[in-house]
């Protein structure tokens, strides 16, 4: 199964920050189930995508 870019971003965040989906969900203000949906190709709302990208950009530097 080919991983989508949002899934890759989430997996990188979880790995580099050494946090769980639950902790990431808390930081984003969403449910852990929502993180799972995004990893399974659901599209996050723009505001959530921006928050995800901000976290990712901090760890990618």
C-alpha positions as CSV (number, residue, x, y, z in Angstrom):
1,X,0.0,0.0,0.0
2,X,1.4,3.4,-1.0
3,X,1.5,5.9,1.8
4,X,0.0,9.3,1.1
5,X,1.9,12.5,2.0
6,X,-0.3,13.3,5.0
7,X,0.3,9.7,6.4
8,X,4.1,10.1,5.9
9,X,4.0,13.5,7.6
10,X,2.1,12.0,10.6
11,X,4.4,9.0,10.8
12,X,7.4,11.3,10.8
13,X,6.0,13.5,13.5
14,X,5.1,10.5,15.7
15,X,8.6,9.0,15.2
16,X,10.7,12.1,15.6
17,X,8.7,13.5,18.5
18,X,8.3,10.0,20.0
19,X,4.6,10.6,20.8
20,X,1.4,8.6,20.3
21,X,-1.5,9.4,18.0
22,X,-3.4,10.4,21.2
23,X,-0.7,13.0,22.1
24,X,-0.6,14.4,18.6
25,X,-4.4,14.6,18.6
26,X,-4.3,16.5,21.8
27,X,-1.8,19.0,20.4
28,X,-4.0,19.5,17.3
29,X,-7.3,19.6,19.2
30,X,-8.8,16.6,17.4
31,X,-9.6,13.0,18.4
32,X,-7.1,10.1,17.9
33,X,-9.7,8.6,15.6
34,X,-9.4,11.7,13.4
35,X,-5.6,11.1,13.1
36,X,-6.3,7.6,12.0
37,X,-8.8,8.8,9.4
38,X,-6.2,11.2,8.0
39,X,-3.7,8.3,7.8
40,X,-6.3,6.4,5.9
41,X,-6.6,9.0,3.1
42,X,-9.2,11.3,4.7
43,X,-8.6,15.0,4.0
44,X,-8.0,17.2,7.1
45,X,-9.6,20.6,7.2
46,X,-7.2,23.4,6.2
47,X,-6.7,24.7,9.7
48,X,-5.7,21.2,10.9
49,X,-3.4,20.7,7.9
50,X,-1.7,24.0,8.7
51,X,-1.2,22.9,12.4
52,X,0.2,19.6,11.2
53,X,2.6,21.3,8.8
54,X,3.8,23.7,11.5
55,X,4.7,20.7,13.8
56,X,6.3,18.9,10.9
57,X,8.3,21.9,9.8
58,X,9.7,22.3,13.4
59,X,11.0,18.7,13.3
60,X,12.2,18.7,9.7
61,X,14.7,21.5,10.3
